[in-house]
Amino acid sequence: MSEQSSTGEPVTAAITQQAIAPAKISERIESLDFIRGLAVMGILFANIIAFGQPMMAAVYPGAFVGPTDDPTGWMWVTQFVLIDGKMRALFTLLFGAGLYLFMERAWARGAGRSLQARRLLILLVFGLIHFFFIWKGDILTGYAFWGLAALLCIGMKPLGKFVLGGLLFVIGSMAFTALFASMLMFEQMETSGNAELAAQQAEMGTFKTEQTQEAALETTLIQSGDYAGWVAHNLSADGHLFDPLFAWMQMSLETFPLILIGMALYQTGFFSGGYARRKMLIWGWASLLGGGALALAIGLWTKGEDLGFYATNLSLIGTSSFARLPMALGMAALLVVYSPRWSGWLAERVRAAGRAAFTNYLGTSIVMLFVFHGWALGLFGELSRPQLYLVAAATCALMLLWSKPWLDRFRYGPLEWLWRCLTYGKLFAFKR
């Protein structure tokens, strides 16, 4: 247990609020904004398949409605190696860093963890609205829930956060790898006339059957334009009412560890020049290339398995975790080193997109409602993989177009402002 200050916060927190000057915090925010801007756009490319096709298709190409226009599977492999899981991991590290940054500023004002808890509970409400009424791929509820859990560890030393986060992440990676590897092996076993084994294989196939049936129902509801029916299905006990709880359980072995690691990185000055530049470059490139090589090997193996259902689940949910963390850390290190030198118009717009990341994340989901649901443009299930990438690219361009002009006139993104007002229970100035 860490010592407590007279305010009830850890002594480390009391020291932090004296040691971290406002100007230094501002520098750290600048560093985080650029990385956050890239991450929120990368997440869109990771999610675009699940926006325009059944959720199952994001993992298993065989669930596409219509042709994928990726007959050789190389687009799947490319997305798997470069994007899938990596952008989410990077964004989660940033969430952990942002959580500690918020606490620094709260401590500097004499506030404590209760303010952060209120902020996260409000985020939980946003996430539940997002999940049930906009898009089921929401990550905000998991961030809110495990962010609250991370508050219990806020007084731990950075090394303790690194060790606990790394240990939980490895345990989760091994557990999911073992689960889906056993399912794949069992599916491929020869029954050789063994009726009992054949029956067990058929029972195991129930998981795939249920996923396929859910994908068909989702497609029907969205394509028909029955928004009320789609929401009712999401809120029903037979539908997705309890999915957030199951998601939190799954995220316990990825999101929670990465939040802890993100906090530890922030505390040690990772995002603000606390590490030697040369070491950051060596570490960054070695982690990115080493993790990328492992991800490529996994992707090629999956392609060799014809992108089968259990093979893709094993790779995306299981084995890729071992490549995901080093790649995310490598990207973060390189962006911390290189991004301060990027000061052109594009870099400024990326930073602005990062400052309005909350609005851009939720705003993207709202835009996709109008693009894909049957009551609007009705493109759900109509676009192939390359066409969906074009939609993602156009939406990223929209983020870059609106974010900077808006923030030139206003202090916050729209949802950032609302979240801030709800957190503090008062209206803040909106215009500059």
C-alpha positions, 0 to 999 in steps of 0.5 A, a space after each residue: 500500500 502506498 502512503 497517503 497525503 493529508 488530502 487522502 491521495 497517494 503521496 506520489 500524487 501530492 509530489 506530482 502536483 508540485 513537480 509538474 508545472 502547467 507548461 510541462 503538462 501543456 507540452 505533454 498534451 501536444 504530444 498526446 494530441 498528435 498520436 491520438 489523432 492518428 489513432 482515431 483515424 486508424 481505428 476507423 480503418 479497423 472498424 470499417 468492415 464491421 460498420 458496413 458488413 455484419 460484425 462477424 465479417 470483421 474477423 471472418 471474411 466468409 461472413 461478407 454479404 456479397 463478394 469481398 473483392 479480395 479473392 486472394 486474401 492479401 487485403 485481409 492480411 495487410 489489414 491484419 498486419 498493419 491495423 487490426 488491434 494495433 490502433 486500438 492498443 495504441 488508443 488504449 495506451 493513450 487513454 491510460 496516459 490521458 487518465 493520469 494527465 487528468 489526475 495531475 490537473 485535478 490534483 493541481 486544483 486540489 481535487 481527487 479521484 472522485 472527480 475522475 470517477 464521475 468523469 468515467 461514469 459519464 463516459 460509461 453512459 455515453 458508451 451505453 448509448 453508443 452501443 445500444 443505439 448507434 453501433 455495437 462495436 463500442 469500446 467506451 463502456 470498457 474504457 470507463 469500467 476498467 478506467 474506474 478499476 485503474 483508479 484503484 492502482 493510481 498510487 502504484 509506482 510506474 514499475 508496479 503498473 508496468 509489471 501488473 499490466 504486462 503480466 495480465 496482458 500475457 495471461 490474456 494472450 495465452 488464454 485466448 490463444 489456448 482457447 481458439 487453438 483447441 477449438 481449431 484443433 478439435 474442428 480439424 480432428 478426424 472422426 474416423 467413424 467415431 460417432 461421439 467425437 462427431 457429435 462433439 464436433 457438431 456441438 462445437 459448431 454451434 458457436 459458429 452457427 449462432 454467430 452466422 444466425 446473428 449476422 443474418 438477423 443483423 443484416 435483415 434489420 439494418 437493410 430493411 431500415 427497421 431502426 426501432 426493431 434493430 434497437 429493440 433487438 439490441 436491448 432484448 435479453 435474447 439479443 445484446 442486452 448483456 453484451 457490454 458485460 461480456 465485453 468487459 470480461 474479455 477486455 479485462 485482459 487487454 484494456 485494463 493492462 494497457 491502461 496501466 501501461 499507458 499510465 506508467 509510460 506517462 508517469 516516466 516521461 515517455 510522452 514528453 522527452 523523459 527518455 533518451 531520443 536514441 533509445 526511443 528510436 532503437 526501441 521503437 523501430 525494433 518493437 515495430 519491426 519485430 512485432 510486425 514480422 510476427 504479425 506477418 507470419 501469423 497472417 500468412 499462416 491464417 491465409 494458408 488456412 484459407 481464412 477459416 472461421 476458427 483460424 481467423 478467430 485464433 489469429 485476431 483474438 489470440 496469437 496476434 496479441 503477442 505482436 500487438 503490444 510491441 507494435 503499439 509501443 513501437 509506434 508510440 515511441 516513434 511518434 513521440 520522437 518524430 511528431 514534434 518536427 511535423 508542423 505543416 498544415 497536415 500535422 496541425 490538422 491531425 493534432 486538431 483531430 486528436 484534440 476532438 478525438 471523442 467527437 470524432 470517434 462517436 461522430 464517425 459512428 453517427 455518420 456510418 448510421 446514415 451511410 449504411 442503414 436502410 432508412 438512409 443511404 442503405 449501403 449495408 452489405 452492398 460494399 466490398 472490402 476495397 470500397 469500404 476502405 474508400 469510405 473510411 478514407 473519405 471519413 478521415 478526410 472529413 475529420 481533418 477538414 472540420 476539426 481544425 476550423 472548429 477548434 480555431 473558433 471554439 475551445 473544445 470539440 462539441 462532445 468534449 465540451 459536453 463531457 467537461 460540463 457534465 464532469 464539473 457540473 457547470 457550463 464552460 465557455 465554448 467560444 474562444 
